[in-house]
Amino acid sequence: MKKKMILMVLTAVVAVGAKAQDKVVLRSGEELNVKIVKNGETSIQYQFPGEEMLNEKNKREIKYIEYASGRKEECSQGIEVPVIKSKADWKQVVVTYVESDVIGLKRVKELKATSAWGGSLGSSMGYKGALNKLKKKAAKLGAGVILVHDNPNKMAAALGGGVQVIGTAYK
């Protein structure tokens, strides 16, 4: 009788341990309940419950991992993405020029903005004005990050043609 009881408890412990899962929280807010098979320096390999296929995620895409043991690992070394609730939050929108900063974020839309300021003295103000317009457009879409793709056309700006900035908004 005692052996049966020990065997039942042992079986229950093994069954609970087999179902224990790790939780991966992505920078986009999505949560994955998985079993992490390998944790490398720059990526993790994991499996979904009931599957044998290995999946891989770059750690820049991951905000943090909560292991089944209860331990928590912070992963993302990217920029902090602000929560934009309305277009009034436009000043919180982050501008980046580094493509790896947006890995794991959701692409919203490509944006363009132009400022009328130009000429040798006005192009700097024009660039800032165009960035502010981009930030306002991104906030209207609920996006907290803009990846700027190109440098403004310096020749057009120097001749008084204004400054155009192109970027992609991300959440």
DSSP file with accessible surface (Angstrom, degrees, kcal/mol):
  #  RESIDUE AA STRUCTURE BP1 BP2  ACC     N-H-->O    O-->H-N    N-H-->O    O-->H-N    TCO  KAPPA ALPHA  PHI   PSI    X-CA   Y-CA   Z-CA
    1    1 A M     >        0   0  188      0, 0.0     4,-1.9     0, 0.0     5,-0.1   0.000 360.0 360.0 360.0 -43.0    0.0    0.0    0.0
    2    2 A K  H  >  +     0   0  168      1,-0.2     4,-2.3     2,-0.2     5,-0.2   0.884 360.0  52.3 -64.6 -37.7    2.8    2.4    0.9
    3    3 A K  H  > S+     0   0  178      1,-0.2     4,-2.5     2,-0.2    -1,-0.2   0.888 107.7  51.7 -65.4 -39.0    4.6    1.6   -2.4
    4    4 A K  H  > S+     0   0  150      2,-0.2     4,-2.4     1,-0.2    -1,-0.2   0.905 109.8  49.5 -63.3 -42.3    1.4    2.4   -4.3
    5    5 A M  H  X S+     0   0  115     -4,-1.9     4,-2.3     2,-0.2    -2,-0.2   0.932 112.4  46.6 -64.2 -44.0    1.1    5.8   -2.6
    6    6 A I  H  X S+     0   0  105     -4,-2.3     4,-2.7     1,-0.2     5,-0.2   0.917 112.4  51.1 -64.4 -41.9    4.7    6.7   -3.3
    7    7 A L  H  X S+     0   0  109     -4,-2.5     4,-2.5     1,-0.2    -2,-0.2   0.907 110.3  49.1 -63.3 -40.6    4.3    5.6   -6.9
    8    8 A M  H  X S+     0   0  127     -4,-2.4     4,-2.3     2,-0.2    -2,-0.2   0.923 112.9  46.8 -66.1 -42.9    1.2    7.7   -7.3
    9    9 A V  H  X S+     0   0   83     -4,-2.3     4,-2.4     2,-0.2    -2,-0.2   0.933 113.0  49.3 -65.0 -44.1    2.9   10.8   -5.8
   10   10 A L  H  X S+     0   0  102     -4,-2.7     4,-2.4     1,-0.2    -2,-0.2   0.916 110.8  50.1 -62.0 -42.3    5.9   10.3   -8.0
   11   11 A T  H  X S+     0   0   84     -4,-2.5     4,-2.5     1,-0.2    -1,-0.2   0.914 110.5  49.9 -62.8 -41.4    3.8    9.9  -11.1
   12   12 A A  H  X S+     0   0   53     -4,-2.3     4,-2.4     2,-0.2    -2,-0.2   0.913 110.5  49.8 -64.8 -41.8    1.9   13.1  -10.3
   13   13 A V  H  X S+     0   0   93     -4,-2.4     4,-2.5     2,-0.2    -2,-0.2   0.929 112.3  47.1 -64.1 -43.4    5.1   15.0   -9.8
   14   14 A V  H  X S+     0   0   93     -4,-2.4     4,-2.4     2,-0.2    -2,-0.2   0.922 111.7  51.2 -64.7 -41.4    6.5   13.8  -13.1
   15   15 A A  H  X S+     0   0   48     -4,-2.5     4,-1.3     2,-0.2    -2,-0.2   0.917 111.9  46.2 -64.0 -41.9    3.3   14.7  -14.9
   16   16 A V  H  X S+     0   0  106     -4,-2.4     4,-0.8     1,-0.2     3,-0.3   0.930 113.1  50.0 -66.2 -42.6    3.3   18.2  -13.5
   17   17 A G  H >< S+     0   0   48     -4,-2.5     3,-0.5     1,-0.2    -2,-0.2   0.873 106.9  54.9 -63.9 -35.6    6.9   18.6  -14.4
   18   18 A A  H 3< S+     0   0   82     -4,-2.4    -1,-0.2     1,-0.2    -2,-0.2   0.827 110.9  45.4 -68.7 -29.0    6.3   17.4  -17.9
   19   19 A K  H 3< S+     0   0  171     -4,-1.3    -1,-0.2    -3,-0.3    -2,-0.2   0.548  83.7 119.3 -91.0  -8.0    3.6   20.1  -18.4
   20   20 A A    <<  -     0   0   37     -4,-0.8     2,-0.3    -3,-0.5    48,-0.1  -0.356  47.7-166.3 -61.1 134.0    5.6   22.9  -16.9
   21   21 A Q        -     0   0   77     47,-0.1     2,-0.3    46,-0.1    14,-0.2  -0.887  19.8-129.4-125.6 157.2    6.2   25.6  -19.4
   22   22 A D  E     -A   34   0A   8     12,-3.5    12,-2.5    -2,-0.3     2,-0.5  -0.741  22.0-137.8 -97.7 149.8    8.3   28.6  -19.9
   23   23 A K  E     -AB  33  66A  51     43,-3.4    43,-3.3    -2,-0.3     2,-0.5  -0.956  13.1-165.5-114.0 124.0    6.7   31.9  -20.9
   24   24 A V  E     -AB  32  65A   0      8,-2.9     8,-2.9    -2,-0.5     2,-0.6  -0.942   4.5-161.2-107.9 120.7    8.4   34.1  -23.5
   25   25 A V  E     -AB  31  64A   9     39,-2.8    38,-2.5    -2,-0.5    39,-1.6  -0.919  12.2-148.6-105.9 117.4    7.1   37.7  -23.6
   26   26 A L  E >   - B   0  62A   8      4,-3.0     3,-2.0    -2,-0.6    36,-0.3  -0.383  26.2-110.7 -81.4 161.2    8.0   39.4  -26.9
   27   27 A R  T 3  S+     0   0   27     34,-2.5    35,-0.1     1,-0.3    78,-0.1   0.798 119.0  61.7 -61.2 -26.7    8.6   43.2  -27.2
   28   28 A S  T 3  S-     0   0   56     76,-0.4    -1,-0.3    33,-0.4     3,-0.1   0.583 121.6-108.0 -75.7  -9.1    5.3   43.4  -29.2
   29   29 A G  S <  S+     0   0   50     -3,-2.0    -2,-0.1     1,-0.4    -1,-0.1   0.211  74.8 137.6 100.7 -14.5    3.5   42.2  -26.1
   30   30 A E        -     0   0  108     -5,-0.1    -4,-3.0     1,-0.0     2,-0.4  -0.384  43.1-145.4 -66.1 141.5    2.7   38.7  -27.5
   31   31 A E  E     -A   25   0A 103     -6,-0.2     2,-0.5    -3,-0.1    -6,-0.2  -0.929   9.3-162.9-112.7 135.6    3.2   35.9  -25.0
   32   32 A L  E     -A   24   0A  14     -8,-2.9    -8,-2.9    -2,-0.4     2,-0.8  -0.973   7.7-155.8-117.2 122.8    4.4   32.4  -26.0
   33   33 A N  E     +A   23   0A  82     -2,-0.5     2,-0.2   -10,-0.2   -10,-0.2  -0.881  44.7 134.5 -97.0 106.2    3.9   29.4  -23.6
   34   34 A V  E     -A   22   0A   0    -12,-2.5   -12,-3.5    -2,-0.8     2,-0.6  -0.794  59.9-104.2-141.1 177.5    6.7   27.1  -24.7
   35   35 A K  E     -D   47   0B 105     12,-2.6    12,-2.1    -2,-0.2     2,-0.5  -0.969  34.1-138.2-113.2 115.6    9.4   24.8  -23.5
   36   36 A I  E     +D   46   0B  19     -2,-0.6    10,-0.3    10,-0.2     3,-0.1  -0.656  23.8 177.5 -77.4 124.0   12.9   26.4  -24.0
   37   37 A V  E     +     0   0B  78      8,-2.4     2,-0.4    -2,-0.5     9,-0.2   0.808  68.7  15.6 -94.8 -38.4   15.3   23.8  -25.3
   38   38 A K  E     -D   45   0B 125      7,-1.9     7,-2.9     2,-0.0     2,-0.6  -0.994  57.9-163.1-143.5 132.7   18.4   25.9  -25.7
   39   39 A N  E     +D   44   0B  63     -2,-0.4     5,-0.2     5,-0.2     2,-0.1  -0.916  22.3 178.3-117.6 103.0   19.2   29.3  -24.4
   40   40 A G        -     0   0   25      3,-2.6    -2,-0.0    -2,-0.6     5,-0.0  -0.296  44.0 -96.2 -94.3-175.8   22.1   30.9  -26.3
   41   41 A E  S    S+     0   0  180      1,-0.2     3,-0.1    -2,-0.1    -1,-0.1   0.888 120.1  15.7 -69.9 -37.7   23.8   34.2  -26.0
   42   42 A T  S    S+     0   0   93      1,-0.1    17,-2.9    17,-0.0    18,-0.4   0.508 129.7  22.1-116.9  -7.4   21.8   35.9  -28.8
   43   43 A S  E     - E   0  58B  22     15,-0.3    -3,-2.6    16,-0.1     2,-0.3  -0.968  59.2-136.1-152.8 166.5   18.9   33.6  -29.3
   44   44 A I  E     -DE  39  57B   1     13,-2.2    13,-2.0    -2,-0.3     2,-0.4  -0.924   9.9-147.2-123.4 153.2   16.7   30.8  -27.8
   45   45 A Q  E     +DE  38  56B  52     -7,-2.9    -8,-2.4    -2,-0.3    -7,-1.9  -0.974  29.9 167.1-116.0 136.8   15.4   27.6  -29.3
   46   46 A Y  E     -DE  36  55B  12      9,-2.4     9,-2.9    -2,-0.4     2,-0.4  -0.933  26.7-140.5-146.6 165.0   12.0   26.4  -28.1
   47   47 A Q  E     -D   35   0B  55    -12,-2.1   -12,-2.6    -2,-0.3     7,-0.1  -0.979  19.9-127.1-128.8 143.4    9.1   24.0  -28.8
   48   48 A F    >   -     0   0   64      5,-0.4     3,-2.1    -2,-0.4   -14,-0.2  -0.561  50.1 -80.2 -81.1 153.1    5.4   24.5  -28.6
   49   49 A P  T 3  S+     0   0   76      0, 0.0    -1,-0.1     0, 0.0     3,-0.1  -0.266 117.2  12.3 -55.9 133.5    3.5   22.0  -26.4
   50   50 A G  T 3  S+     0   0   92      1,-0.2     2,-0.3    -3,-0.1    -2,-0.0   0.520 108.9 103.4  78.8   5.0    2.8   18.7  -28.3
   51   51 A E    <   -     0   0   97     -3,-2.1    -1,-0.2     1,-0.1    -4,-0.0  -0.887  52.6-163.3-118.9 153.8    5.3   19.6  -31.1
   52   52 A E        +     0   0  177     -2,-0.3    -1,-0.1    -3,-0.1     2,-0.1   0.564  57.7 110.3-105.6 -14.9    8.8   18.4  -31.9
   53   53 A M        -     0   0  116      1,-0.1     2,-0.4    -5,-0.1    -5,-0.4  -0.377  66.1-130.8 -66.1 135.2    9.7   21.2  -34.3
   54   54 A L        -     0   0   84     -7,-0.1     2,-0.3    -2,-0.1    -7,-0.2  -0.740  22.5-167.3 -87.7 133.1   12.4   23.6  -33.0
   55   55 A N  E     -E   46   0B  32     -9,-2.9    -9,-2.4    -2,-0.4     2,-0.4  -0.842   5.2-151.3-113.4 157.1   11.7   27.3  -33.3
   56   56 A E  E     -E   45   0B 116     -2,-0.3     2,-0.4   -11,-0.2   -11,-0.2  -0.983  10.5-173.9-134.7 141.6   14.2   30.1  -32.8
   57   57 A K  E     -E   44   0B  43    -13,-2.0   -13,-2.2    -2,-0.4     2,-0.3  -0.999  27.3-123.1-132.4 137.3   13.9   33.7  -31.7
   58   58 A N  E >   -E   43   0B  60     -2,-0.4     3,-2.0   -15,-0.2     4,-0.4  -0.564  24.9-127.6 -71.1 138.8   16.5   36.4  -31.5
   59   59 A K  G >  S+     0   0   16    -17,-2.9     3,-1.0     1,-0.3   -16,-0.1   0.742 107.0  69.2 -65.7 -18.3   16.8   37.7  -28.0
   60   60 A R  G 3  S+     0   0   49    -18,-0.4    -1,-0.3     1,-0.2    18,-0.2   0.734  97.1  53.8 -69.2 -20.5   16.3   41.3  -29.3
   61   61 A E  G <  S+     0   0   50     -3,-2.0   -34,-2.5   -35,-0.1     2,-0.4   0.611  98.9  80.3 -82.2 -14.0   12.7   40.3  -30.1
   62   62 A I  E <   -B   26   0A   0     -3,-1.0    14,-0.5    -4,-0.4   -36,-0.3  -0.815  53.9-170.1-105.2 132.3   12.1   39.2  -26.5
   63   63 A K  E    S-     0   0A  90    -38,-2.5    12,-2.2    -2,-0.4    13,-0.9   0.932  73.2 -29.4 -79.1 -53.3   11.3   41.5  -23.6
   64   64 A Y  E     -BC  25  74A  38    -39,-1.6   -39,-2.8    10,-0.3     2,-0.4  -0.985  50.9-132.1-159.2 165.3   11.8   38.8  -21.0
   65   65 A I  E     -BC  24  73A   0      8,-2.5     8,-2.9    -2,-0.3     2,-0.6  -0.987   9.1-159.9-122.7 131.1   11.5   35.0  -20.3
   66   66 A E  E     -BC  23  72A  70    -43,-3.3   -43,-3.4    -2,-0.4     6,-0.2  -0.960  20.6-148.4-107.8 113.2    9.7   33.5  -17.2
   67   67 A Y    >   -     0   0   28      4,-2.9     3,-2.5    -2,-0.6   -45,-0.1  -0.427  25.0-111.3 -78.9 158.0   11.0   30.0  -16.7
   68   68 A A  T 3  S+     0   0   49      1,-0.3    -1,-0.1     2,-0.1   -47,-0.1   0.802 118.4  63.2 -58.3 -26.0    8.9   27.2  -15.3
   69   69 A S  T 3  S-     0   0  101      2,-0.1    -1,-0.3     1,-0.1     3,-0.1   0.622 121.3-107.4 -74.2 -13.9   11.1   27.4  -12.2
   70   70 A G  S <  S+     0   0   65     -3,-2.5    -2,-0.1     1,-0.4     2,-0.1   0.234  76.0 134.7 105.3 -13.2   10.0   31.0  -11.5
   71   71 A R        -     0   0  139     -5,-0.1    -4,-2.9     1,-0.0     2,-0.4  -0.435  43.0-148.9 -71.9 144.1   13.2   32.6  -12.6
   72   72 A K  E     -C   66   0A 106     -6,-0.2     2,-0.5    -2,-0.1    -6,-0.2  -0.961   8.9-165.3-119.3 132.4   12.9   35.7  -14.8
   73   73 A E  E     -C   65   0A  38     -8,-2.9    -8,-2.5    -2,-0.4     2,-0.4  -0.971  12.5-145.5-119.3 120.6   15.4   36.7  -17.5
   74   74 A E  E     +C   64   0A 128     -2,-0.5   -10,-0.3   -10,-0.2   -11,-0.1  -0.695  27.4 166.7 -79.4 133.9   15.4   40.2  -19.0
   75   75 A C        +     0   0    6    -12,-2.2   -12,-0.2    -2,-0.4   -11,-0.2   0.800  33.5  96.0-117.4 -48.5   16.4   40.0  -22.7
   76   76 A S        +     0   0   39    -13,-0.9   -16,-0.1   -14,-0.5   -13,-0.1  -0.292  32.2 175.6 -63.8 126.5   15.8   43.0  -24.8
   77   77 A Q        +     0   0  134     -2,-0.1    -1,-0.2     2,-0.0     3,-0.1   0.248  53.5 104.1-105.0   8.5   18.6   45.4  -25.2
   78   78 A G  S    S-     0   0   19      1,-0.2    23,-0.1   -18,-0.2    24,-0.1  -0.087  84.0 -66.3 -79.8-175.1   16.6   47.5  -27.6
   79   79 A I        -     0   0   42     22,-0.3     2,-0.4     1,-0.1    -1,-0.2  -0.317  53.3-104.1 -71.9 153.7   15.0   50.8  -27.1
   80   80 A E        -     0   0  141     -3,-0.1    -1,-0.1     1,-0.0    14,-0.1  -0.678  32.7-138.5 -79.1 128.4   12.0   51.1  -24.7
   81   81 A V        -     0   0   33     -2,-0.4    64,-0.1   -54,-0.1    12,-0.1  -0.795  15.5-139.7 -93.8 116.1    8.8   51.4  -26.7
   82   82 A P        -     0   0   29      0, 0.0     2,-0.6     0, 0.0    12,-0.1  -0.396  17.3-116.3 -72.6 151.9    6.4   53.9  -25.2
   83   83 A V        -     0   0  109     -2,-0.1     2,-0.6    88,-0.1    60,-0.1  -0.807  28.3-157.9 -88.5 119.7    2.7   53.2  -25.0
   84   84 A I        +     0   0   16     -2,-0.6     3,-0.1    58,-0.5    60,-0.1  -0.891  18.9 172.1-103.5 116.0    0.9   55.8  -27.2
   85   85 A K        -     0   0  181     -2,-0.6     2,-0.3     1,-0.2    -1,-0.1   0.719  65.2  -2.5 -95.9 -26.9   -2.7   56.2  -26.3
   86   86 A S  S >  S-     0   0   57      1,-0.0     3,-2.0    56,-0.0    -1,-0.2  -0.964  78.2 -92.6-155.2 172.7   -3.6   59.2  -28.5
   87   87 A K  G >  S+     0   0  138     -2,-0.3     3,-1.2     1,-0.3    53,-0.2   0.737 116.4  72.6 -66.6 -16.4   -2.2   61.6  -30.9
   88   88 A A  G 3  S+     0   0   76      1,-0.3     3,-0.5    51,-0.1    -1,-0.3   0.689  85.9  66.4 -69.8 -15.6   -1.5   64.0  -28.0
   89   89 A D  G X   +     0   0   37     -3,-2.0     3,-2.1     1,-0.2     4,-0.5   0.209  64.1 119.3 -87.9  16.2    1.3   61.6  -26.9
   90   90 A W  G X   +     0   0   50     -3,-1.2     3,-1.2     1,-0.3    -1,-0.2   0.801  64.3  63.4 -58.6 -29.0    3.4   62.5  -30.0
   91   91 A K  G 3  S+     0   0  155     -3,-0.5    -1,-0.3     1,-0.3    -2,-0.1   0.730  97.1  58.9 -69.9 -18.1    6.3   63.9  -28.0
   92   92 A Q  G <  S+     0   0  102     -3,-2.1    -1,-0.3    43,-0.1    -2,-0.2   0.620  77.4 113.8 -82.9 -15.2    6.9   60.4  -26.4
   93   93 A V    <   -     0   0    4     -3,-1.2     2,-0.4    -4,-0.5    52,-0.2  -0.390  64.7-135.2 -61.9 131.6    7.4   58.8  -29.9
   94   94 A V  E     -f  145   0C  47     50,-2.8    52,-2.7   -12,-0.1     2,-0.5  -0.751  11.1-151.7 -93.3 134.5   11.0   57.6  -30.1
   95   95 A V  E     +f  146   0C  39     -2,-0.4     2,-0.3    50,-0.2    52,-0.2  -0.909  19.8 175.8-106.2 130.1   13.1   58.2  -33.3
   96   96 A T  E     -f  147   0C   8     50,-2.8    52,-2.7    -2,-0.5     3,-0.0  -0.947  30.1-167.5-132.6 155.8   15.8   55.8  -34.2
   97   97 A Y        +     0   0  119     -2,-0.3     2,-0.6    50,-0.2    50,-0.1   0.290  67.8  94.8-116.6   1.2   18.2   55.3  -37.1
   98   98 A V    >   -     0   0   73      1,-0.1     3,-1.6     2,-0.0     4,-0.3  -0.881  61.4-155.6-104.3 115.3   19.3   51.8  -36.1
   99   99 A E  G >  S+     0   0  149     -2,-0.6     3,-1.6     1,-0.3     4,-0.2   0.839  91.0  62.4 -60.7 -34.5   17.4   49.0  -37.8
  100  100 A S  G >  S+     0   0   44      1,-0.3     3,-1.0     2,-0.2    -1,-0.3   0.721  88.6  73.2 -68.1 -15.5   18.2   46.5  -35.1
  101  101 A D  G <  S+     0   0   25     -3,-1.6   -22,-0.3     1,-0.2    -1,-0.3   0.741  97.9  47.4 -66.8 -22.6   16.2   48.7  -32.6
  102  102 A V  G X  S+     0   0   10     -3,-1.6     3,-2.3    -4,-0.3    -1,-0.2   0.389  76.9 129.2-104.0   6.0   12.9   47.6  -34.2
  103  103 A I  T <  S+     0   0   56     -3,-1.0     3,-0.1     1,-0.3   -76,-0.1  -0.390  80.4  17.2 -60.3 129.4   13.5   43.9  -34.4
  104  104 A G  T 3  S+     0   0   23      1,-0.3   -76,-0.4    -2,-0.1    -1,-0.3   0.334 100.4 116.4  89.6  -7.0   10.5   42.2  -32.9
  105  105 A L  S <  S-     0   0   18     -3,-2.3     2,-0.5   -78,-0.1    -1,-0.3  -0.601  72.2-106.4 -91.4 158.2    8.3   45.2  -33.1
  106  106 A K        -     0   0  134     65,-2.1    65,-2.4    -2,-0.2     2,-0.3  -0.721  29.3-130.0 -87.6 123.9    5.1   45.3  -35.3
  107  107 A R  E     +G  170   0C 133     -2,-0.5    63,-0.2    63,-0.2     3,-0.1  -0.542  29.4 175.5 -71.9 131.3    5.5   47.4  -38.5
  108  108 A V  E     -     0   0C  44     61,-3.2     2,-0.3     1,-0.3    62,-0.2   0.859  51.4 -38.9-102.9 -58.0    2.6   49.8  -38.8
  109  109 A K  E     -G  169   0C 115     60,-0.9    60,-3.1     2,-0.0     2,-0.3  -0.965  49.2-104.6-170.0 149.5    3.1   52.0  -41.8
  110  110 A E  E     -G  168   0C  92     -2,-0.3     2,-0.3    58,-0.2    58,-0.3  -0.661  42.7-163.5 -80.7 138.1    5.7   53.9  -43.8
  111  111 A L  E     -G  167   0C  12     56,-3.8    56,-2.6    -2,-0.3     2,-0.4  -0.923  13.4-166.6-126.3 149.9    5.5   57.7  -43.2
  112  112 A K  E     +G  166   0C 107     -2,-0.3     2,-0.3    54,-0.2    54,-0.2  -0.986   7.3 179.5-132.3 144.1    6.8   60.8  -45.0
  113  113 A A  E     -G  165   0C   5     52,-2.1    52,-2.9    -2,-0.4     2,-0.4  -0.997   7.3-162.9-144.9 142.8    6.9   64.3  -43.8
  114  114 A T  E     -G  164   0C  68     -2,-0.3     2,-0.4    50,-0.2    50,-0.2  -0.966   3.9-157.1-127.5 141.2    8.2   67.5  -45.3
  115  115 A S  E     -G  163   0C   7     48,-2.7    48,-1.7    -2,-0.4    11,-0.1  -0.928  17.0-141.0-114.7 143.4    9.1   70.9  -43.8
  116  116 A A  S    S+     0   0   94     -2,-0.4    46,-0.2    46,-0.2     2,-0.2   0.686  72.9 105.5 -75.4 -17.8    9.1   74.1  -45.8
  117  117 A W        +     0   0  144     46,-0.1     2,-0.2     9,-0.1    46,-0.2  -0.419  45.0 137.5 -65.4 135.2   12.2   75.3  -44.0
  118  118 A G     >  +     0   0   18     -2,-0.2     4,-0.8    44,-0.1    40,-0.2  -0.801  12.1  87.3-155.5-163.0   15.3   75.1  -46.2
  119  119 A G  H  > S-     0   0   17     38,-5.3     4,-1.6    37,-0.3    40,-0.2  -0.064  92.1 -62.6  80.4 171.5   18.4   76.9  -47.2
  120  120 A S  H  4 S+     0   0  105     38,-0.5     4,-0.2     1,-0.2    -1,-0.2   0.822 137.4  35.1 -65.1 -29.6   21.8   76.8  -45.5
  121  121 A L  H  4 S+     0   0  158     -3,-0.2     4,-0.4    37,-0.1     3,-0.2   0.766 120.2  46.0 -94.6 -26.1   20.4   78.3  -42.3
  122  122 A G  H  X S+     0   0    5     -4,-0.8     4,-2.6     1,-0.2    -3,-0.2   0.585  85.1  86.0 -97.1  -9.2   16.9   76.7  -42.2
  123  123 A S  H  X S+     0   0   42     -4,-1.6     4,-2.4     1,-0.2    -1,-0.2   0.864  89.2  52.9 -65.8 -31.9   17.6   73.1  -43.1
  124  124 A S  H  > S+     0   0   71     -3,-0.2     4,-2.1     2,-0.2    -1,-0.2   0.940 112.9  43.5 -66.2 -45.0   18.3   72.1  -39.4
  125  125 A M  H  > S+     0   0   95     -4,-0.4     4,-2.5     1,-0.2    -2,-0.2   0.878 112.7  54.8 -66.1 -35.4   15.0   73.6  -38.3
  126  126 A G  H  X S+     0   0    0     -4,-2.6     4,-2.6     2,-0.2    -2,-0.2   0.906 106.4  50.2 -63.9 -41.2   13.4   72.0  -41.3
  127  127 A Y  H  X S+     0   0   46     -4,-2.4     4,-2.5     2,-0.2    -2,-0.2   0.941 112.0  47.2 -63.4 -45.8   14.7   68.6  -40.3
  128  128 A K  H  X S+     0   0  133     -4,-2.1     4,-2.3     1,-0.2    -2,-0.2   0.907 112.5  50.7 -62.5 -40.0   13.4   69.0  -36.7
  129  129 A G  H  X S+     0   0   25     -4,-2.5     4,-2.1     2,-0.2    -1,-0.2   0.913 110.2  48.6 -64.2 -42.0   10.1   70.1  -38.1
  130  130 A A  H  X S+     0   0    0     -4,-2.6     4,-2.3     2,-0.2    -2,-0.2   0.906 110.4  51.6 -65.8 -39.7    9.8   67.2  -40.4
  131  131 A L  H  X S+     0   0   23     -4,-2.5     4,-2.6     2,-0.2    -2,-0.2   0.914 108.6  51.3 -61.4 -43.0   10.7   64.8  -37.5
  132  132 A N  H  X S+     0   0   64     -4,-2.3     4,-2.2     1,-0.2    -1,-0.2   0.900 109.1  50.8 -62.4 -38.3    8.0   66.3  -35.4
  133  133 A K  H  X S+     0   0  101     -4,-2.1     4,-2.2     2,-0.2    -1,-0.2   0.912 110.2  49.8 -64.0 -41.5    5.4   65.9  -38.2
  134  134 A L  H  X S+     0   0    0     -4,-2.3     4,-2.6     1,-0.2    -2,-0.2   0.919 109.6  51.3 -61.1 -43.9    6.5   62.2  -38.4
  135  135 A K  H  X S+     0   0   38     -4,-2.6     4,-2.5     1,-0.2    -2,-0.2   0.897 109.5  50.0 -62.1 -39.4    6.1   61.8  -34.7
  136  136 A K  H  X S+     0   0  105     -4,-2.2     4,-2.0     2,-0.2    -1,-0.2   0.912 111.3  48.5 -66.2 -40.6    2.6   63.3  -34.8
  137  137 A K  H  X S+     0   0   94     -4,-2.2     4,-1.1     2,-0.2    -2,-0.2   0.908 112.4  48.8 -64.7 -41.6    1.6   60.9  -37.7
  138  138 A A  H ><>S+     0   0    0     -4,-2.6     5,-2.6     1,-0.2     3,-0.5   0.921 109.8  51.3 -64.6 -43.5    3.0   57.9  -35.8
  139  139 A A  H ><5S+     0   0    2     -4,-2.5     3,-1.5     1,-0.2    -1,-0.2   0.891 104.2  57.4 -62.2 -38.4    1.2   58.9  -32.6
  140  140 A K  H 3<5S+     0   0  157     -4,-2.0    -1,-0.2     1,-0.3    -2,-0.2   0.842 109.4  46.3 -60.9 -30.1   -2.1   59.1  -34.5
  141  141 A L  T <<5S-     0   0   64     -4,-1.1    -1,-0.3    -3,-0.5    -2,-0.2   0.431 119.2-112.3 -88.3  -4.5   -1.5   55.5  -35.6
  142  142 A G  T < 5 +     0   0   24     -3,-1.5   -58,-0.5    -4,-0.4     2,-0.3   0.644  69.0 144.8  81.8  14.2   -0.7   54.4  -32.0
  143  143 A A      < -     0   0    0     -5,-2.6    -1,-0.3    -6,-0.2    28,-0.2  -0.688  35.3-167.8 -90.6 140.1    3.0   53.7  -32.9
  144  144 A G        +     0   0    1     26,-1.2   -50,-2.8    -2,-0.3     2,-0.4   0.494  67.5  49.4-104.1  -6.1    5.7   54.5  -30.4
  145  145 A V  E     -fH  94 170C   0     25,-1.8    25,-2.9   -52,-0.2     2,-0.4  -0.994  56.6-163.7-138.4 141.1    8.8   54.2  -32.6
  146  146 A I  E     -fH  95 169C   0    -52,-2.7   -50,-2.8    -2,-0.4     2,-0.7  -0.995   9.1-154.7-123.1 127.1    9.9   55.6  -35.9
  147  147 A L  E     -fH  96 168C   7     21,-2.7    21,-2.2    -2,-0.4     2,-0.4  -0.906  17.6-144.2 -96.9 112.3   12.8   54.1  -37.9
  148  148 A V  E     - H   0 167C   8    -52,-2.7    19,-0.3    -2,-0.7     3,-0.1  -0.683  13.8-168.4 -80.9 129.3   14.2   56.9  -40.1
  149  149 A H        +     0   0   93     17,-2.5     2,-0.3    -2,-0.4    18,-0.1   0.757  57.0  16.4 -91.6 -32.5   15.3   55.4  -43.4
  150  150 A D  S    S-     0   0   64     16,-0.9    16,-0.3     3,-0.0    -1,-0.1  -0.934  71.9-105.0-142.1 164.3   17.3   58.1  -45.2
  151  151 A N        -     0   0  111     -2,-0.3     3,-0.1     1,-0.1    13,-0.0  -0.670  51.6 -99.0 -83.8 147.4   19.0   61.4  -44.7
  152  152 A P        -     0   0   25      0, 0.0     2,-1.0     0, 0.0    13,-0.1  -0.251  46.0 -89.9 -63.5 157.1   17.1   64.4  -46.1
  153  153 A N     >  -     0   0  103     11,-0.3     4,-2.2     1,-0.2     5,-0.2  -0.554  42.0-168.6 -70.7 103.5   18.1   65.7  -49.5
  154  154 A K  H  > S+     0   0  148     -2,-1.0     4,-2.6     1,-0.2    -1,-0.2   0.846  82.4  54.5 -68.0 -32.9   20.8   68.2  -48.5
  155  155 A M  H  > S+     0   0  128      2,-0.2     4,-1.8     1,-0.2     6,-0.2   0.954 110.6  44.9 -66.7 -46.8   21.0   69.7  -51.9
  156  156 A A  H  4>S+     0   0   35      1,-0.2     5,-3.6     2,-0.2     6,-0.4   0.912 115.4  48.9 -63.2 -39.7   17.3   70.5  -52.1
  157  157 A A  H ><5S+     0   0    5     -4,-2.2   -38,-5.3     4,-0.2     3,-1.5   0.913 109.0  52.2 -66.2 -40.5   17.4   71.8  -48.5
  158  158 A A  H 3<5S+     0   0   55     -4,-2.6   -38,-0.5     1,-0.3    -1,-0.2   0.842 109.0  50.8 -65.7 -30.7   20.4   74.0  -49.3
  159  159 A L  T 3<5S-     0   0  140     -4,-1.8    -1,-0.3   -40,-0.2    -2,-0.2   0.360 125.9-100.7 -88.3   5.3   18.6   75.5  -52.2
  160  160 A G  T < 5S+     0   0   43     -3,-1.5    -3,-0.2    -5,-0.1    -2,-0.1   0.620  84.3 130.0  89.1  13.6   15.5   76.3  -50.1
  161  161 A G      < -     0   0   57     -5,-3.6    -4,-0.2     1,-0.2   -43,-0.1   0.417  66.6-117.8 -82.0   1.4   13.5   73.3  -51.3
  162  162 A G        -     0   0    5     -6,-0.4     2,-0.4    -5,-0.3    -1,-0.2  -0.192  28.6 -79.9  86.7 175.6   12.6   72.1  -47.8
  163  163 A V  E     -G  115   0C   3    -48,-1.7   -48,-2.7   -46,-0.2     2,-0.4  -0.975  33.5-165.5-123.7 129.3   13.4   68.9  -46.0
  164  164 A Q  E     -G  114   0C  87     -2,-0.4     2,-0.4   -50,-0.2   -11,-0.3  -0.957   5.0-168.3-114.3 134.2   11.6   65.5  -46.5
  165  165 A V  E     -G  113   0C   0    -52,-2.9   -52,-2.1    -2,-0.4     2,-0.4  -0.976   2.8-161.8-121.8 135.5   12.1   62.7  -44.0
  166  166 A I  E     +G  112   0C  29     -2,-0.4   -17,-2.5   -16,-0.3   -16,-0.9  -0.947  22.7 148.5-118.5 135.0   10.9   59.1  -44.6
  167  167 A G  E     -GH 111 148C   0    -56,-2.6   -56,-3.8    -2,-0.4     2,-0.4  -0.953  40.1-115.4-153.4 172.8   10.5   56.5  -41.9
  168  168 A T  E     -GH 110 147C   3    -21,-2.2   -21,-2.7    -2,-0.3     2,-0.3  -0.969  25.6-135.6-119.0 134.2    8.5   53.5  -40.8
  169  169 A A  E     -GH 109 146C   0    -60,-3.1   -61,-3.2    -2,-0.4   -60,-0.9  -0.655  24.6-173.1 -89.0 140.6    6.3   53.5  -37.7
  170  170 A Y  E      GH 107 145C  30    -25,-2.9   -25,-1.8    -2,-0.3   -26,-1.2  -0.954 360.0 360.0-132.6 152.8    6.4   50.6  -35.3
  171  171 A K              0   0   97    -65,-2.4   -65,-2.1    -2,-0.3   -28,-0.1  -0.899 360.0 360.0-112.1 360.0    4.5   49.4  -32.2
